[in-house]
Amino acid sequence: MNLPFIPDFSGKVAVVTGGAGVLCTDFCIALAHCGAKVAILDLFEDKAKALASELVSQGWTAIGVKANVLDRESLIQAHQTVMEAFGPCDILINGAGGNNPKATTTEEFFDKSQMGVEGKKSFFDLDLDGFQFVFGLNFTGTLLPTQIFAKDMIDRPGSVILNISSMNAFRPLTKIPAYSAAKAAISNFTQWLAVHFAKSGIRVNAMAPGFFSTTQNAALLWNPDGTPTARTGKILNATPMGRMGEPDELLGTLLWLLDNRSSGFVTGVVIPVDGGFSAYSGV
């Protein structure tokens, strides 16, 4: 991995929730390359352990741990596992999150003629359980890990929490109200936590990624012939740089926010990494 710079995280214990996910995998690899002991927490234990084994085979220090960010007892057990293997947490990245079709409308704009039409889902048809799941996965899934792992950080200068917000927090995207609302909550919660822990030696910040094409979302963004889908066309037209981001373009911001020598006086900020999307009015 070719990192933009390599802060020294030797001796630091980094916990990454959703650590085997597409973007968080790169985060875990970057942290390992900087010398951190990386605990990869994920609902899919096999993926977490596979990533950890890959890092260990390259000479780094990592473990894969099963954890459900919506289950306090699961997180308590994960915390115990990390403590036994590495010791207390210094860096927490709340990377778990996602959306669900049950909390997604079919169309961008409400059309009463489509109410009750099979295969169509208006705002009034949104499934409450689905909405609550998406909001919970993103917000509660940040709250609970922070409650469990931030206890390690109290009065230990240099401790850092990094949350993952989204462009949805700045400008809610059509069709995905639960995800948009949850990410807006993450940005607000980041500021609240930063103030709350400011005198306890813990910095709290967030990154807000723009649009990144990954293997996970490629089918939604690109047609089989490689041309952009209609939604991708809108995204590119609203992104002044005119392209999707590459996952490794998040790493500079990630490492800067985690490195106390680089950003020791930075707390309570949400940094867009979005090719100018959040700055563009459309005209």
Beta strands, then each sheet from edge to edge (+ up, - down):
strand 1: 13-17
strand 2: 37-42
strand 3: 61-66
strand 4: 91-94
strand 5: 159-164
strand 6: 202-209
strand 7: 270-273
sheet 1: 3+ 2+ 1+ 4+ 5+ 6+ 7+
end
